[in-house]
Amino acid sequence: MKRLFFYCLLALIPTCVVAQGIHFSDDLSWSQIVAKARAENKYIFVDCYTTWCGPCRSMKENVFPLKDVGDFYNAHFISVSVQMDSTRKDNDTVRNWYAEAHAMKTRFGVNVFPTYLYFSPDGQPVHEGNAAIPVARFIALGEDALNPAKQLFPLVSRFETGDRDTSLCKQIAELTYFSDHKIAGEAADAYIAQMPDQLTKANLMFICQYTFSVRSRAFHVLLDNLQKAREVIGAYTVDMTLINAIVVDESDPFLGKSATSTDWKVLEGYLNKKYPAIAAEAFGRAKDRFYYEGKDYRTYVDCFSDFYKKYPQLTPMMMLNTRAWDMFRKSSDKHVLTVALGWSKACNDAENNATYKDTYANLCYKLGRKEEAMKWEQDAINMSSDADDKKPFEVVLEKMKKGEATWPQS
């Protein structure tokens, strides 16, 4: 009898744990959610997620089930989780939300996951948040959704009807940075226009962060004050901000999916005329990006090598290592891997770093240089003092010893 009671108690434990966190009313329709919220005088919280989203899973597993989170959200919100993609494995509950999920995605421009939408008790949108965030910030986000002075949608409405209060513009820019670059950029430009001194370190960092387009005020403040901005916050930050905006707004649309030698000449001439101070760098970046996106990795590595040699100040070692690792994962072409190995060697010559050693080891291994690869991988292990840091390198070394692939298998 005691044993039976013990097993019954164990069976109840998972239910108790789940009950501590946010209670999601996924079995209700949107109209039922609104009716329930109105009846209980609670706001509505919608977790917009996808099946492939790692940060979404992290929130579901590590934040939503917590007691503090559940205590706050259950007291103030009717909550529902809405899957924004579709799969063949979807159950009836998910399928019943397809139409509403599509409507929300379209209406609110949901393209970052997870996205959190907050509604008033009568179903009117009031606030929004994004990304996997710590518990304290997630609760604070819910508190902001309940506070009329901090609710995003009413604030944006004020901005769109002409309110250009300085603090309002800055607040909107920060709140919409991940979710809506159009509004964020407009609000940032309005805030930048009111800065008493645009060239302070803090203001220039803000300007760089919100340089989304070559048509923005932020872009032209940087371009018109290029040397001063470089002196204050560094050439790399300023130049890469300008280059990325030029490539996205000018080069990518012009080139499309294919480019002839004539196209490249026309683009180079256009950039030289319009952006002479940064044209050569932007042109070089446009070329390596074009061939990378087109998966022409042989041409890409040659273009990026040329860029790196000409502009080493725009290619920090961390970036160079990332590019080398990317080619290790994506290509089996000997020329591509050999060039990437050269990048990796430059990283290791510059810094004594376990991650850089691991990249070099993997490239050697894929090129058939097994003994050299294992030596470098062992060096990466030896450099790592923490067991958790050693573990991935040890797994790779074991695969090398067994002759197994250490790169993704399609």
Secondary structure, 3 states (H helix, E strand, C coil): CHHHHHHHHHHHHHHHHHHHCCCECCCCCHHHHHHHHHHHCCEEEEEEECCCCHHHHHHHHHCCCCHHHHHHHHHHEEEEEEECCCCCCCCHHHHHCHHHHHHHHHHHCCCCCCEEEEECCCCCEEEEEECCCCHHHHHHHHHHHHCCCCCHHHHHHHHHCCCCCHHHHHHHHHHCCCCCHHHHHHHHHHHHHCCCCCCCHHHHHHHHHCCCCCCCHHHHHHHHCHHHHHHHHCHHHHHHHHHHHHHHHHHHHHHCCCCCHHHHHHHHHHHHHHCCCCHHHHHHHHHHHHHHHCCCHHHHHHHHHHHHHHCHHHCCHHHHHHHHHHHHHHCCCHHHHHHHHHHHHHHHHHCCCHHHHHHHHHHHHHCCCHHHHHHHHHHHHHHCCCHHHHHHHHHHHHHHHHCCCCCCCC
